[in-house]
Amino acid sequence: MNVDQHLKVAQWHIEQARLHATSQHTCGCPVNEHYQKIIDEIESGKVEEELVCSTGN
């Protein structure tokens, strides 16, 4: 993905989180290994740039 595509995906995730927080909807997204790595990086404050896609797609 290019930068613009990454930003659009991030924007979608932010909007989904906002909708979940303001409604009775609960998210069914699983916390897989890739998402846990992202969560850990955000919580540690040390986000590292990925130079290759690590999702296997």
Buried (B, 14 or more C-beta within 10 A) or exposed (E): EEEEEEEEEEEEEEEEEEEEEEEEEEEEEEEEEEEEEBEEEEEEEEEEEEEEEEEEE
